[in-house]
Amino acid sequence: MSDEDVLNRLAAVLEARKGDDPKASYVAKLYAKGADHILKKVGEEATETVLAAKDGDREHLVYETADLWFHTLVMLAHYDLGPADVLAELGRRFGLSGLEEKAARDEGSD
């Protein structure tokens, strides 16, 4: 199974969990608690990922990054988005200089 297949299959499961009983599904419980709770979880997982990186423990860093990606996918699904939306944006940016891409964003915010 390709990496993209894993993301797409996980996204499909997360989408299906939207209608599940919050008592029977962790993801359904996240959805039931709403956007603020989901966003808080993403923030917590991001912090844990940064701390794992600072510790230099590669295995722990991978574990925390998986948690971060998972909760980020829940967040995207909450907003009716998915991995394809993010991959399309990354594809759009591919081959662009990071400095040029950031300057274009900054110009658009005037």
PLY file of the C-alpha trace (Angstrom):
ply
format ascii 1.0
element vertex 110
property float x
property float y
property float z
element edge 109
property int vertex1
property int vertex2
end_header
0.00 0.00 0.00
1.41 3.41 -0.95
1.75 6.28 1.50
-0.99 8.15 -0.32
-3.26 5.09 -0.03
-2.71 5.06 3.74
-3.70 8.72 3.97
-6.76 8.22 1.77
-7.92 5.12 3.64
-7.48 6.87 6.97
-9.37 9.91 5.64
-12.23 7.65 4.58
-12.39 6.08 8.05
-12.33 9.51 9.70
-15.16 10.66 7.42
-17.21 7.57 8.28
-16.72 8.20 12.01
-18.59 11.51 11.76
-21.86 9.66 12.22
-20.70 7.20 14.87
-21.62 7.13 18.53
-19.14 9.26 20.55
-19.25 6.59 23.27
-17.99 3.96 20.82
-15.40 5.92 18.81
-12.57 8.22 19.85
-12.84 10.12 16.57
-16.63 10.48 16.88
-16.02 11.83 20.39
-13.62 14.43 18.99
-16.18 15.50 16.38
-18.93 15.68 19.02
-16.83 18.00 21.16
-16.45 20.41 18.23
-13.81 22.44 16.48
-12.30 24.06 19.56
-11.57 20.67 21.12
-10.13 19.30 17.87
-7.93 22.38 17.44
-6.73 22.07 21.04
-5.74 18.44 20.36
-3.80 19.50 17.26
-1.98 22.11 19.34
-1.18 19.60 22.07
0.12 17.08 19.55
2.22 19.76 17.82
3.80 20.67 21.16
4.49 17.01 21.95
6.08 16.60 18.52
8.37 19.58 19.06
9.38 18.28 22.49
10.14 14.85 21.03
12.29 16.47 18.35
14.19 18.47 20.96
14.84 15.26 22.92
16.41 13.72 19.82
14.63 10.38 20.26
13.85 9.40 16.68
11.35 6.67 17.59
9.43 8.99 19.90
9.51 11.73 17.26
7.93 9.40 14.68
5.29 8.33 17.23
4.37 11.93 18.10
4.39 12.99 14.46
1.94 10.18 13.69
-0.32 11.52 16.47
-0.01 15.03 15.04
-0.81 13.91 11.50
-3.76 11.85 12.76
-5.29 14.75 14.66
-4.57 17.11 11.76
-6.50 14.74 9.49
-9.39 14.80 11.97
-9.27 18.61 11.84
-9.28 18.62 8.05
-12.22 16.20 7.97
-14.11 18.39 10.42
-13.82 21.18 7.87
-14.74 18.84 4.98
-11.17 18.74 3.69
-8.76 15.86 3.33
-5.27 14.76 2.37
-5.96 15.41 -1.32
-6.48 19.10 -0.58
-3.16 19.37 1.23
-1.33 17.26 -1.35
-2.69 19.48 -4.13
-1.36 22.55 -2.35
2.02 20.90 -1.82
2.04 19.93 -5.49
1.29 23.52 -6.44
4.25 24.68 -4.37
6.64 22.00 -5.63
9.48 23.50 -7.58
8.83 26.99 -6.20
11.45 28.66 -4.11
10.25 28.79 -0.53
11.33 32.42 -0.37
9.39 33.27 -3.55
6.29 31.42 -2.35
6.35 33.25 0.99
6.89 36.62 -0.73
3.88 35.93 -2.98
1.74 35.20 0.10
2.97 38.33 1.85
2.15 40.48 -1.22
-1.38 39.06 -1.28
-1.99 40.10 2.32
-1.62 43.84 1.65
0 1
1 2
2 3
3 4
4 5
5 6
6 7
7 8
8 9
9 10
10 11
11 12
12 13
13 14
14 15
15 16
16 17
17 18
18 19
19 20
20 21
21 22
22 23
23 24
24 25
25 26
26 27
27 28
28 29
29 30
30 31
31 32
32 33
33 34
34 35
35 36
36 37
37 38
38 39
39 40
40 41
41 42
42 43
43 44
44 45
45 46
46 47
47 48
48 49
49 50
50 51
51 52
52 53
53 54
54 55
55 56
56 57
57 58
58 59
59 60
60 61
61 62
62 63
63 64
64 65
65 66
66 67
67 68
68 69
69 70
70 71
71 72
72 73
73 74
74 75
75 76
76 77
77 78
78 79
79 80
80 81
81 82
82 83
83 84
84 85
85 86
86 87
87 88
88 89
89 90
90 91
91 92
92 93
93 94
94 95
95 96
96 97
97 98
98 99
99 100
100 101
101 102
102 103
103 104
104 105
105 106
106 107
107 108
108 109
